[in-house]
Amino acid sequence: MKILRPLIGSFIVLSAITGILYPLAVTGIGKIAYPEQANGSLIQKDDKLLGSKLIGQSFSDPKYFWSRPSASGTFAYNGLASGGANQGPTNPALKTALEERIKALRDADPGNTNPVPVDLVTASGSGLDPHISPAAAEYQLVRVARIRGLSQKQLRALVEKHTESAQFGILGEARVNVLELNLALDQMKK
């Protein structure tokens, strides 16, 4: 009992510090220093939640730019199923999935004979990536411009406006947030 009492006391104190006080402190600091990010970087319009800048969304209508596939489903983004598909290059299921994704892109724009950018047919490690590469946006540009009745020049300017450069100029690559681009695209029509 002599040894057990201090152990139990230490367990309770450390549990309170690491399980309650520390998370509350970090959350509080985060909400003060970075309120938008701490609340999920949500995009709202007219009190309606449209999505998050941090989690991809499925777009399959040809009038929109399509996101990269999700590992949590072909074009579905399920935050509860985040993670990679773990399919190696010799896995026949990966080959089948890639062929289906390429076919869907070709069917949506039969006149486009350009090579399909890899990020339009492969999922990210989390399966929830909200971005595509500028090359993936360029690949879809002609289809979206034609369907929406916009000039390619107008649309290319919109894509460039929504292209984020590498973080701090060195981390990562240039990328386009698909949800933000598609929302801007809908506003452009109005």
N, C-alpha and C positions, 0 to 999 in steps of 0.2 A: 504494500500500500504506500510505503514511503516513496518508492520509485514511480509508481503509477500516478499519484496525484500531480506531481510537476509535469509529467508527460501529457496528461489530459489537459492541464491548464495551458501548457505551451501550445498544444494542438488547437484549443479553442481560440486563444489569442491570435495565433498565426492564421487560422482560418478566417477570422474576422478581418484581419488586416489584408490578406491576399485575396479573399473571396468577396469582401464587401467594400472596405474603405478604399483600397487601391483602384478597383474598377470604377467606383463612383467618382474618385478624384480625376482619373484619366478621362472619363466621359464628360465631366464638368469642364475640364480644361479644353477638351476638344470642342465642346459646344460654344465656348467663349472664343477660342482662337480661330476655329474653322467651322462656323455654324452650318454652312451649306453641306460640307463634306460629312460632318458628324451626323447629319440627318439623311444621308444617303444620296446626296446630289440629285434630288428629285426635280423633275421638270413638271411644272403645273401651269395650266392656262385656264382662266375663268373658274377657279376652284376645282378644276378637274385634273386628277393625276394622270399624266401622259406616260410616265416612265422614269427611269433613272439614267443619268449620263454614264453610269458605271456598269450597267447590266444590259447586254444586248437584247434586242427584240426581233421577233420574226416578221419579215416582210416578204410576201410571195406575190403580191400584185405587181404586174409588170410596169405600172406607172411609178413605182418606187424603186429606190436603190435597195438591193437585197443585202442582208447581213451575211456574214460568214456562217456556215453551218454550226450547230451546237452539238457538242458531244452528248448532251442530255436528250437529244432527239434530232432528227434530220434538220429541221428548220425551227424547232421549238426551243425556247429558252426556259429551263426549269431550274430555278435557283436551288431547289432541294436536291437536284441531281448533278450538281457541279462536279466536274472532273473530266479527265481525258478519257478517250475511248479505249486506250491501251491496245490498239490494233497496230501491229508491226507491218513493215512493208511486204512481208511474205504472206500476210493473212488474206485469204480470198475475200473475206467480208469487207475489208478495206477497199480492195479493188472494185468490188460490186458497188459499194457506197459512192466511190469517186465517179464511176461510170454513170450512176443514176443522177448525181449532182451535175455533172457536165451535160448530160442529156436535158435536164430541166432548164439549164441556162441556155443551151442551144435552141430548145423548143420555144423559149420566151423571146428569142431574137434570132430567127433562122438565118438572117443575112450576115450576122456577125461571125466571121471566120478567124478572128484574132485568137491567139492562144489564151486560154482561160487562166487568169491569175490563180496561183495556188491557194490563196486565202479565201477564195470563193468556193472551194471544194473541200477544204480541210478545216477542222475545228481547232480552236485554241486549246491550250493546256487546261484551262478552267472550263471551257465549253460555254462561257458566258461573255466572251469578248464583245464589246459594243462597237468596235472599230473595224474598218476595212482599210486596205492600203489605197493610196491614190491611184495605183494601177487598176485595182478592182473597181474603183469608182469610174475611172476612164473607160474600162471595158463595158460598163453598163450605160454610159452616158448617151450613146446614140439611141438606144432603146427608149430610155426615159424621155429624152427630148422629142422623139417622134411621137410617142403616145400622148404626151402632154402638149404637143404643139408649140414647143419652145425651141429657140435656136440653140445649137450646140455651143455657141459662144457664150450665151447667157448662162447656160447650165454649167459650163466649164468654170466660169467666174464664180458661180455659187459654190461649186466643189472646192475651188481654191480658197474661198473665204472660210470654209469650214474644215480646211486641212490644218491639223495641228502639227507643228514641227517636233523634232526629238526634244525630250525634256532636258532643259538646261543646255540644249544644243548638242548633247552627246549621248544621252540615254534613250535607247529605243530608236524607232524609225518614225517617219512622217505617217500620219494616220488620219482617217476621216471618221467621225462619230456618225453612224448611220441614222440614229434617231433624230439627232439635231439637224442633219442634212435633210431628211424627209420632212420634218416639221417646217423648215425654211422653204422647202419646195412647195408645200401646201400653201404657205403664206404668199409665195411668189405668184401663184395662180390668181389669188384674190386681188 
